[in-house]
């Protein structure tokens, strides 16, 4: 009996080529960059509903880096945002920053934090105490949805997800927000080879509120950025601009703060559960 050799379709080959190109460009993009030029932040309106009752005993704020960027790359806006919040908030807010490939590590941190009696399993009561905020850029935003989906499978609620120019990793779906997420928001731009997810939707609108899909356009007022490689600056300009835009991260900060207890004074340090490398 003769064997039949399978050949991928043209669509499959095109998709594979696109994924490879994105991976290459994001690898280039992980080179060091300088902080965006300072500019007055726009007036920010809180999109998420602030806590209407006493905050939970502990809150978790977890961020994911884009591309192949390290979690301690302090020149990136995501890392600076988390560092700023860590300084501002009291000991009952815990923070973790991860590479987008480290979702399992982030899940382990969440599990160990919720497992108050250290019996290696989460009770319904322990799960109900979860107050988790997730945010990320690019592949990091895709990791946000993937982690939320795993938490949904385990019956663990998520208070808020924030996606900034979300780019789906191969075989991932970053557009459908699982029903364990209370509120979700998406910021994106549409220019260049790599651009963000235009629209996110709720798997079940009865449980998840989509706060909005907000488009940023830099054609009239380009964002300032420096020290990216030539290839990244020309093929990924919009993707870099939205990550370098302080207005975007001011919005993200406001959204996160709307779900956290009031900050302590400047002398109060926040505990950090930042994962070990």
VEXDORO-751040 format. One line per field, with one value per atom (N, C-alpha, C): atom name; y negated, z, x negated; residue in one letter. Coordinates in steps of 0.1 Angstrom, whole numbers, plus 5000, padded with zeros to 4 digits. Layout:
// VEXDORO-751040
rodren = (CA  ...)
yy = (Y  ...)
zz = (Z  ...)
xx = (X  ...)
zalum = (A  ...)
//
This chain:
// VEXDORO-751040
rodren = (N  CA  C  N  CA  C  N  CA  C  N  CA  C  N  CA  C  N  CA  C  N  CA  C  N  CA  C  N  CA  C  N  CA  C  N  CA  C  N  CA  C  N  CA  C  N  CA  C  N  CA  C  N  CA  C  N  CA  C  N  CA  C  N  CA  C  N  CA  C  N  CA  C  N  CA  C  N  CA  C  N  CA  C  N  CA  C  N  CA  C  N  CA  C  N  CA  C  N  CA  C  N  CA  C  N  CA  C  N  CA  C  N  CA  C  N  CA  C  N  CA  C  N  CA  C  N  CA  C  N  CA  C  N  CA  C  N  CA  C  N  CA  C  N  CA  C  N  CA  C  N  CA  C  N  CA  C  N  CA  C  N  CA  C  N  CA  C  N  CA  C  N  CA  C  N  CA  C  N  CA  C  N  CA  C  N  CA  C  N  CA  C  N  CA  C  N  CA  C  N  CA  C  N  CA  C  N  CA  C  N  CA  C  N  CA  C  N  CA  C  N  CA  C  N  CA  C  N  CA  C  N  CA  C  N  CA  C  N  CA  C  N  CA  C  N  CA  C  N  CA  C  N  CA  C  N  CA  C  N  CA  C  N  CA  C  N  CA  C  N  CA  C  N  CA  C  N  CA  C  N  CA  C  N  CA  C  N  CA  C  N  CA  C  N  CA  C  N  CA  C  N  CA  C  N  CA  C  N  CA  C  N  CA  C  N  CA  C  N  CA  C  N  CA  C  N  CA  C  N  CA  C  N  CA  C  N  CA  C  N  CA  C  N  CA  C  N  CA  C  N  CA  C  N  CA  C  N  CA  C  N  CA  C  N  CA  C  N  CA  C  N  CA  C  N  CA  C  N  CA  C  N  CA  C  N  CA  C  N  CA  C  N  CA  C  N  CA  C  N  CA  C  N  CA  C  N  CA  C  N  CA  C  N  CA  C  N  CA  C  N  CA  C  N  CA  C  N  CA  C  N  CA  C  N  CA  C  N  CA  C  N  CA  C  N  CA  C  N  CA  C  N  CA  C  N  CA  C  N  CA  C  N  CA  C  N  CA  C  N  CA  C  N  CA  C  N  CA  C  N  CA  C  N  CA  C  N  CA  C  N  CA  C  N  CA  C  N  CA  C  N  CA  C  N  CA  C  N  CA  C  N  CA  C  N  CA  C  N  CA  C  N  CA  C  N  CA  C  N  CA  C  N  CA  C  N  CA  C  N  CA  C  N  CA  C  N  CA  C  N  CA  C  N  CA  C  N  CA  C  N  CA  C  N  CA  C  N  CA  C  N  CA  C  N  CA  C  N  CA  C  N  CA  C  N  CA  C  N  CA  C  N  CA  C  N  CA  C  N  CA  C  N  CA  C  N  CA  C  N  CA  C  N  CA  C  N  CA  C  N  CA  C  N  CA  C  N  CA  C  N  CA  C  N  CA  C  N  CA  C  N  CA  C  N  CA  C  N  CA  C  N  CA  C  N  CA  C  N  CA  C  N  CA  C  N  CA  C  N  CA  C  N  CA  C  N  CA  C  N  CA  C  N  CA  C  N  CA  C  N  CA  C  N  CA  C  N  CA  C  N  CA  C  N  CA  C  N  CA  C  N  CA  C  N  CA  C  N  CA  C  N  CA  C  N  CA  C  N  CA  C  N  CA  C  N  CA  C  N  CA  C  N  CA  C  N  CA  C  N  CA  C  N  CA  C  N  CA  C  N  CA  C  N  CA  C  N  CA  C  N  CA  C  N  CA  C  N  CA  C  N  CA  C  N  CA  C  N  CA  C  N  CA  C  N  CA  C  N  CA  C  N  CA  C  N  CA  C  N  CA  C  N  CA  C  N  CA  C  N  CA  C  N  CA  C  N  CA  C  N  CA  C  N  CA  C  N  CA  C  N  CA  C  N  CA  C  N  CA  C  N  CA  C  N  CA  C  N  CA  C  N  CA  C  N  CA  C  N  CA  C  N  CA  C  N  CA  C  N  CA  C  N  CA  C  N  CA  C  N  CA  C  N  CA  C  N  CA  C  N  CA  C  N  CA  C  N  CA  C  N  CA  C  N  CA  C  N  CA  C  N  CA  C  N  CA  C  N  CA  C  N  CA  C  N  CA  C  N  CA  C  N  CA  C  N  CA  C  N  CA  C  N  CA  C  N  CA  C  N  CA  C  N  CA  C  N  CA  C)
yy = (5012  5000  4988  4979  4967  4957  4950  4940  4927  4919  4906  4896  4887  4877  4864  4860  4849  4836  4827  4814  4803  4794  4783  4774  4769  4761  4747  4740  4726  4718  4719  4711  4714  4727  4732  4727  4728  4723  4708  4700  4686  4683  4690  4688  4691  4702  4705  4695  4690  4680  4667  4663  4651  4653  4664  4667  4666  4671  4671  4657  4649  4635  4627  4629  4622  4626  4639  4643  4636  4635  4629  4614  4607  4593  4590  4599  4597  4599  4609  4611  4599  4593  4580  4569  4569  4558  4559  4571  4573  4566  4560  4553  4541  4535  4525  4512  4505  4493  4482  4470  4459  4456  4450  4446  4435  4436  4426  4412  4402  4389  4385  4377  4374  4364  4366  4357  4357  4346  4346  4356  4365  4375  4369  4375  4370  4372  4365  4367  4381  4389  4403  4404  4411  4414  4429  4432  4446  4454  4464  4472  4483  4489  4500  4495  4503  4499  4500  4490  4491  4501  4506  4515  4509  4515  4509  4515  4524  4530  4531  4536  4537  4546  4541  4549  4563  4572  4586  4585  4595  4596  4594  4599  4598  4596  4588  4587  4591  4597  4601  4593  4586  4579  4586  4591  4599  4593  4590  4585  4595  4594  4603  4594  4597  4590  4595  4586  4590  4596  4602  4607  4617  4614  4622  4614  4604  4594  4600  4598  4603  4595  4602  4596  4585  4584  4574  4563  4562  4551  4538  4531  4519  4507  4508  4497  4499  4510  4512  4506  4501  4494  4504  4516  4526  4528  4529  4531  4518  4507  4494  4492  4496  4495  4503  4516  4525  4520  4516  4511  4499  4490  4478  4482  4492  4496  4503  4511  4518  4509  4497  4487  4481  4479  4472  4479  4492  4500  4508  4510  4517  4531  4538  4551  4561  4557  4567  4567  4560  4561  4567  4578  4586  4585  4584  4582  4593  4595  4605  4601  4601  4598  4610  4614  4627  4625  4633  4634  4641  4638  4644  4659  4665  4680  4686  4678  4683  4683  4687  4687  4698  4709  4720  4715  4707  4701  4692  4683  4674  4681  4692  4699  4706  4711  4717  4706  4694  4683  4681  4680  4678  4689  4701  4713  4713  4711  4711  4699  4688  4677  4679  4686  4689  4700  4709  4721  4718  4712  4706  4717  4729  4739  4749  4746  4754  4769  4772  4786  4791  4783  4787  4787  4781  4780  4768  4763  4751  4754  4750  4752  4741  4743  4733  4720  4720  4707  4701  4708  4702  4696  4703  4697  4684  4684  4672  4660  4662  4651  4644  4650  4645  4632  4623  4609  4607  4611  4612  4602  4594  4584  4588  4589  4593  4583  4580  4571  4575  4571  4575  4568  4568  4562  4572  4572  4580  4595  4604  4617  4618  4608  4608  4606  4599  4598  4611  4618  4631  4641  4639  4648  4644  4632  4628  4636  4637  4645  4660  4665  4679  4683  4674  4677  4676  4666  4664  4676  4682  4694  4706  4707  4718  4716  4704  4701  4704  4701  4705  4720  4727  4742  4747  4740  4743  4737  4729  4722  4711  4704  4692  4680  4670  4658  4648  4639  4629  4616  4606  4593  4585  4585  4576  4581  4580  4583  4571  4567  4556  4560  4559  4562  4550  4549  4537  4543  4539  4544  4559  4566  4581  4588  4596  4604  4619  4627  4641  4649  4657  4666  4678  4685  4696  4706  4709  4718  4712  4699  4693  4684  4682  4674  4663  4650  4639  4630  4634  4626  4629  4641  4645  4646  4637  4636  4646  4655  4665  4659  4667  4663  4660  4665  4662  4647  4640  4626  4617  4608  4599  4587  4581  4570  4572  4567  4568  4556  4552  4540  4543  4537  4539  4526  4523  4512  4517  4510  4515  4504  4507  4499  4508  4503  4511  4509  4503  4500  4510  4513  4522  4536  4544  4559  4565  4559  4564  4554  4557  4548  4556  4549  4556  4561  4569  4575  4563  4562  4551  4553  4565  4566  4579  4577  4588  4589  4601  4604  4613  4613  4621  4635  4645  4659  4659  4652  4652  4638  4629  4615  4614  4624  4624  4623  4628  4628  4618  4615  4606  4593  4582  4569  4565  4563  4557  4542  4536  4522  4514  4521  4514  4519  4516  4518  4505  4500  4486  4485  4479  4477  4465  4466  4455  4453  4441  4438  4428  4432  4424  4417  4418  4412  4397  4390  4375  4371  4378  4375  4388  4390  4402  4402  4413  4415  4415  4410  4409  4421  4427  4438  4438  4445  4445  4459  4460  4472  4485  4486  4498  4501  4514  4517  4512  4510  4505  4513  4526  4535  4533  4532  4530  4516  4506  4493  4491  4499  4497  4507  4519  4529  4530  4525  4526  4512  4502  4489  4487  4490  4488  4496  4508  4518  4512  4506  4500  4487  4479  4466  4468  4478  4480  4484  4492  4496  4485  4475  4464  4452  4453  4442  4441  4430  4429  4427  4423  4421  4435  4445  4458  4464  4463  4469  4461  4448  4441  4446  4450  4457  4470  4478  4491  4489  4480  4477  4474  4465  4461  4473  4482  4494  4503  4505  4513  4507  4494  4488  4488  4488  4488  4501  4512  4525  4528  4518  4520  4512  4516  4508  4495  4485  4472  4474  4467  4469  4463  4469  4464  4452  4446  4435  4439  4430  4433  4441  4442  4450  4464  4468  4482  4490  4500  4508  4519  4524  4535  4548  4558  4571  4575  4582  4587  4602  4608  4622  4624  4614  4615  4629  4636  4649  4649  4659  4660  4664  4659  4662  4676)
zz = (5000  5000  5000  4991  4990  5001  5006  5016  5009  5016  5011  5020  5014  5021  5022  5035  5038  5034  5028  5025  5031  5039  5045  5034  5037  5028  5027  5017  5015  5027  5033  5044  5056  5058  5070  5068  5056  5054  5056  5052  5054  5069  5076  5090  5098  5094  5100  5097  5085  5081  5089  5091  5098  5113  5119  5133  5134  5124  5125  5123  5114  5113  5126  5132  5144  5155  5156  5166  5164  5151  5148  5152  5148  5151  5166  5173  5188  5194  5189  5194  5192  5180  5177  5187  5189  5198  5212  5216  5230  5234  5224  5226  5235  5243  5252  5245  5252  5247  5258  5254  5264  5268  5279  5284  5275  5273  5264  5270  5261  5266  5275  5285  5294  5287  5291  5286  5296  5297  5306  5303  5312  5309  5307  5298  5295  5307  5308  5319  5318  5329  5328  5335  5329  5335  5339  5351  5356  5349  5342  5334  5343  5352  5360  5372  5377  5389  5401  5409  5422  5431  5441  5450  5458  5459  5466  5480  5484  5497  5502  5514  5520  5511  5508  5499  5505  5497  5502  5510  5518  5527  5519  5507  5499  5484  5477  5463  5456  5444  5435  5423  5419  5407  5399  5387  5380  5365  5361  5348  5340  5326  5317  5307  5304  5294  5280  5270  5257  5250  5239  5231  5239  5238  5246  5256  5261  5271  5285  5292  5306  5316  5326  5336  5344  5344  5351  5342  5330  5321  5325  5333  5340  5331  5318  5309  5302  5304  5298  5308  5302  5309  5319  5315  5323  5337  5336  5348  5357  5350  5358  5365  5358  5364  5377  5376  5387  5399  5395  5406  5413  5406  5412  5421  5416  5425  5437  5436  5447  5458  5454  5464  5471  5464  5468  5477  5475  5481  5494  5503  5516  5514  5525  5526  5521  5520  5516  5501  5494  5479  5475  5467  5463  5448  5443  5429  5424  5411  5404  5389  5383  5369  5363  5351  5345  5330  5324  5310  5305  5293  5288  5287  5287  5286  5300  5310  5324  5331  5323  5328  5340  5338  5348  5361  5360  5372  5379  5371  5377  5384  5377  5383  5396  5397  5409  5420  5417  5427  5432  5423  5427  5436  5432  5439  5454  5455  5468  5477  5470  5478  5483  5475  5480  5489  5489  5497  5511  5519  5532  5542  5541  5551  5546  5534  5529  5528  5524  5523  5508  5499  5485  5477  5482  5473  5478  5469  5472  5475  5486  5489  5483  5483  5477  5484  5497  5505  5501  5499  5495  5481  5472  5459  5459  5468  5468  5473  5480  5485  5475  5463  5453  5448  5447  5440  5432  5419  5410  5398  5396  5385  5376  5363  5353  5342  5338  5327  5319  5306  5298  5285  5278  5265  5255  5242  5231  5235  5234  5238  5253  5261  5275  5277  5268  5268  5265  5255  5252  5264  5271  5283  5294  5295  5304  5302  5290  5287  5289  5285  5287  5302  5311  5325  5331  5326  5331  5327  5316  5311  5320  5324  5333  5347  5351  5364  5364  5352  5351  5352  5346  5346  5361  5369  5383  5392  5386  5394  5403  5398  5405  5398  5405  5398  5396  5386  5382  5382  5389  5390  5377  5371  5360  5351  5338  5328  5319  5317  5308  5297  5285  5273  5266  5263  5256  5243  5232  5219  5219  5222  5224  5211  5211  5199  5203  5197  5200  5198  5207  5205  5196  5189  5181  5189  5182  5188  5200  5203  5214  5209  5217  5214  5225  5221  5230  5229  5222  5219  5228  5233  5241  5256  5264  5278  5286  5294  5301  5311  5315  5324  5338  5342  5356  5357  5346  5346  5348  5358  5361  5351  5349  5340  5331  5318  5309  5300  5296  5287  5278  5266  5255  5249  5249  5242  5230  5219  5207  5197  5187  5176  5163  5152  5140  5129  5132  5122  5122  5111  5110  5109  5108  5106  5119  5130  5143  5149  5151  5157  5166  5175  5185  5181  5189  5188  5188  5177  5176  5186  5189  5197  5206  5218  5227  5231  5233  5237  5249  5255  5267  5263  5269  5266  5272  5282  5288  5293  5286  5290  5303  5308  5321  5332  5330  5340  5338  5326  5323  5316  5321  5315  5307  5294  5286  5287  5293  5295  5282  5272  5260  5252  5239  5230  5225  5230  5228  5218  5207  5196  5198  5197  5197  5183  5179  5165  5166  5161  5163  5150  5140  5127  5128  5136  5137  5148  5159  5170  5174  5167  5170  5185  5191  5204  5203  5213  5212  5218  5211  5216  5209  5216  5211  5213  5206  5208  5205  5196  5191  5178  5175  5163  5150  5139  5127  5123  5123  5118  5127  5140  5149  5147  5145  5144  5131  5120  5108  5106  5111  5109  5121  5132  5144  5151  5143  5149  5158  5152  5160  5173  5172  5184  5194  5190  5199  5205  5197  5201  5213  5211  5222  5235  5234  5246  5253  5244  5249  5253  5251  5253  5268  5275  5289  5292  5282  5283  5285  5278  5278  5292  5297  5310  5322  5320  5329  5330  5319  5319  5326  5323  5330  5345  5349  5363  5370  5364  5369  5371  5361  5361  5372  5374  5385  5398  5400  5413  5416  5406  5409  5416  5415  5421  5433  5438  5449  5461  5473  5485  5484  5492  5492  5496  5489  5491  5505  5511  5524  5521  5531  5529  5522  5518  5510  5517  5530  5537  5539  5535  5536  5524  5526  5515  5512  5500  5496  5496  5500  5499  5485  5481  5467  5466  5458  5455  5441  5437  5424  5423  5412  5411  5410  5416  5414  5400  5395  5382  5381)
xx = (4991  5000  4991  4993  4985  4989  4979  4981  4984  4993  4997  4990  4982  4975  4984  4986  4994  4987  4994  4988  4997  4991  4999  5006  5017  5024  5017  5021  5015  5018  5031  5034  5026  5023  5015  5001  4996  4982  4981  4991  4991  4992  5000  5001  4988  4982  4969  4959  4958  4949  4951  4964  4967  4963  4965  4961  4946  4939  4924  4919  4925  4921  4924  4936  4939  4929  4925  4916  4902  4898  4885  4885  4896  4897  4898  4905  4906  4893  4885  4871  4863  4864  4856  4861  4874  4880  4875  4870  4866  4853  4847  4834  4837  4827  4830  4836  4844  4849  4849  4849  4849  4863  4864  4878  4883  4897  4903  4902  4901  4900  4912  4909  4920  4930  4942  4953  4964  4972  4983  4993  4997  5007  5020  5028  5042  5050  5061  5071  5076  5075  5080  5093  5102  5115  5114  5118  5118  5128  5124  5134  5139  5131  5136  5144  5153  5160  5151  5150  5142  5149  5141  5147  5158  5169  5181  5182  5173  5173  5159  5157  5144  5135  5123  5114  5111  5108  5104  5091  5089  5077  5064  5063  5052  5056  5048  5050  5037  5038  5027  5027  5016  5015  5003  5006  4997  4996  4983  4981  4973  4975  4967  4960  4947  4940  4943  4941  4943  4930  4932  4921  4912  4898  4889  4882  4889  4884  4884  4873  4872  4880  4885  4893  4887  4873  4867  4861  4866  4862  4868  4861  4867  4869  4864  4866  4880  4887  4900  4911  4922  4932  4939  4941  4948  4941  4927  4919  4920  4919  4919  4932  4943  4956  4957  4953  4955  4946  4934  4925  4931  4937  4944  4955  4963  4975  4969  4959  4953  4949  4943  4939  4951  4962  4973  4983  4984  4995  4990  4999  4996  4993  4990  4986  4996  5009  5019  5021  5013  5013  4999  5000  4988  4987  4974  4971  4962  4964  4955  4954  4942  4940  4933  4938  4933  4931  4923  4922  4935  4939  4952  4951  4939  4938  4939  4940  4939  4953  4963  4977  4978  4971  4972  4966  4955  4949  4959  4965  4975  4986  4991  5002  4998  4986  4981  4980  4976  4976  4990  5000  5014  5019  5016  5021  5015  5002  4996  5001  5004  5009  5023  5031  5045  5046  5036  5037  5033  5042  5039  5035  5041  5038  5027  5022  5010  5013  5025  5028  5026  5022  5019  5032  5043  5055  5063  5071  5079  5093  5098  5112  5120  5133  5142  5140  5138  5137  5124  5113  5100  5101  5108  5110  5118  5128  5136  5129  5118  5110  5101  5100  5091  5095  5086  5088  5076  5077  5066  5068  5057  5057  5045  5049  5039  5037  5025  5023  5010  5010  4998  4998  4987  4985  4981  4987  4982  4985  4975  4976  4980  4976  4979  4994  5001  5015  5022  5016  5022  5020  5009  5007  5017  5021  5032  5044  5049  5061  5059  5047  5044  5044  5038  5038  5052  5060  5074  5082  5079  5087  5083  5070  5067  5073  5073  5079  5094  5100  5115  5117  5108  5109  5108  5101  5099  5110  5119  5129  5124  5113  5108  5111  5118  5122  5111  5113  5103  5111  5106  5114  5112  5100  5098  5087  5089  5078  5076  5064  5061  5051  5055  5047  5042  5029  5023  5017  5023  5019  5016  5026  5025  5023  5012  5009  5010  5018  5020  5008  5004  4993  4999  4990  4995  5004  5016  5026  5033  5031  5038  5049  5060  5071  5071  5067  5067  5079  5089  5101  5113  5114  5126  5122  5128  5125  5134  5128  5135  5145  5154  5165  5161  5149  5145  5140  5138  5133  5144  5143  5154  5154  5143  5142  5129  5130  5119  5118  5106  5105  5093  5094  5085  5080  5067  5061  5053  5055  5048  5045  5036  5034  5033  5034  5036  5025  5014  5004  4993  4987  4975  4978  4967  4968  4974  4971  4976  4985  4997  5007  5016  5023  5031  5044  5049  5063  5073  5081  5091  5102  5106  5119  5118  5121  5123  5138  5142  5156  5157  5168  5170  5175  5170  5175  5190  5192  5206  5208  5215  5217  5224  5231  5238  5228  5216  5206  5194  5192  5180  5184  5180  5182  5170  5172  5161  5162  5152  5152  5150  5144  5142  5130  5130  5119  5114  5103  5099  5087  5090  5079  5071  5058  5048  5043  5042  5037  5026  5014  5002  4998  5007  5003  5002  5010  5009  4999  4999  4990  4982  4971  4963  4958  4958  4952  4937  4930  4915  4909  4899  4892  4878  4869  4855  4848  4837  4828  4834  4844  4849  4841  4838  4831  4839  4832  4838  4850  4849  4860  4873  4871  4882  4889  4880  4885  4894  4890  4897  4909  4908  4918  4928  4924  4932  4934  4934  4935  4947  4959  4971  4971  4966  4965  4956  4945  4936  4942  4948  4954  4964  4973  4983  4977  4966  4959  4952  4947  4940  4949  4962  4971  4975  4971  4974  4989  4997  5011  5018  5013  5018  5016  5004  5001  5007  5010  5018  5032  5038  5051  5050  5040  5038  5037  5029  5027  5040  5048  5061  5070  5070  5079  5075  5062  5057  5060  5058  5060  5075  5084  5098  5103  5094  5098  5089  5082  5073  5078  5074  5077  5070  5074  5066  5052  5042  5028  5024  5014  5009  5000  4994  4986  4973  4965  4953  4943  4944  4934  4937  4950  4954  4949  4941  4936  4946  4947  4956  4948  4954  4948  4947  4937  4936  4935  4943  4942  4935  4927  4921  4913  4916  4910  4895  4888  4874  4871  4859  4856  4850)
zalum = (X  X  X  X  X  X  X  X  X  X  X  X  X  X  X  X  X  X  X  X  X  X  X  X  X  X  X  X  X  X  X  X  X  X  X  X  X  X  X  X  X  X  X  X  X  X  X  X  X  X  X  X  X  X  X  X  X  X  X  X  X  X  X  X  X  X  X  X  X  X  X  X  X  X  X  X  X  X  X  X  X  X  X  X  X  X  X  X  X  X  X  X  X  X  X  X  X  X  X  X  X  X  X  X  X  X  X  X  X  X  X  X  X  X  X  X  X  X  X  X  X  X  X  X  X  X  X  X  X  X  X  X  X  X  X  X  X  X  X  X  X  X  X  X  X  X  X  X  X  X  X  X  X  X  X  X  X  X  X  X  X  X  X  X  X  X  X  X  X  X  X  X  X  X  X  X  X  X  X  X  X  X  X  X  X  X  X  X  X  X  X  X  X  X  X  X  X  X  X  X  X  X  X  X  X  X  X  X  X  X  X  X  X  X  X  X  X  X  X  X  X  X  X  X  X  X  X  X  X  X  X  X  X  X  X  X  X  X  X  X  X  X  X  X  X  X  X  X  X  X  X  X  X  X  X  X  X  X  X  X  X  X  X  X  X  X  X  X  X  X  X  X  X  X  X  X  X  X  X  X  X  X  X  X  X  X  X  X  X  X  X  X  X  X  X  X  X  X  X  X  X  X  X  X  X  X  X  X  X  X  X  X  X  X  X  X  X  X  X  X  X  X  X  X  X  X  X  X  X  X  X  X  X  X  X  X  X  X  X  X  X  X  X  X  X  X  X  X  X  X  X  X  X  X  X  X  X  X  X  X  X  X  X  X  X  X  X  X  X  X  X  X  X  X  X  X  X  X  X  X  X  X  X  X  X  X  X  X  X  X  X  X  X  X  X  X  X  X  X  X  X  X  X  X  X  X  X  X  X  X  X  X  X  X  X  X  X  X  X  X  X  X  X  X  X  X  X  X  X  X  X  X  X  X  X  X  X  X  X  X  X  X  X  X  X  X  X  X  X  X  X  X  X  X  X  X  X  X  X  X  X  X  X  X  X  X  X  X  X  X  X  X  X  X  X  X  X  X  X  X  X  X  X  X  X  X  X  X  X  X  X  X  X  X  X  X  X  X  X  X  X  X  X  X  X  X  X  X  X  X  X  X  X  X  X  X  X  X  X  X  X  X  X  X  X  X  X  X  X  X  X  X  X  X  X  X  X  X  X  X  X  X  X  X  X  X  X  X  X  X  X  X  X  X  X  X  X  X  X  X  X  X  X  X  X  X  X  X  X  X  X  X  X  X  X  X  X  X  X  X  X  X  X  X  X  X  X  X  X  X  X  X  X  X  X  X  X  X  X  X  X  X  X  X  X  X  X  X  X  X  X  X  X  X  X  X  X  X  X  X  X  X  X  X  X  X  X  X  X  X  X  X  X  X  X  X  X  X  X  X  X  X  X  X  X  X  X  X  X  X  X  X  X  X  X  X  X  X  X  X  X  X  X  X  X  X  X  X  X  X  X  X  X  X  X  X  X  X  X  X  X  X  X  X  X  X  X  X  X  X  X  X  X  X  X  X  X  X  X  X  X  X  X  X  X  X  X  X  X  X  X  X  X  X  X  X  X  X  X  X  X  X  X  X  X  X  X  X  X  X  X  X  X  X  X  X  X  X  X  X  X  X  X  X  X  X  X  X  X  X  X  X  X  X  X  X  X  X  X  X  X  X  X  X  X  X  X  X  X  X  X  X  X  X  X  X  X  X  X  X  X  X  X  X  X  X  X  X  X  X  X  X  X  X  X  X  X  X  X  X  X  X  X  X  X  X  X  X  X  X  X  X  X  X  X  X  X  X  X  X  X  X  X  X  X  X  X  X  X  X  X)
//
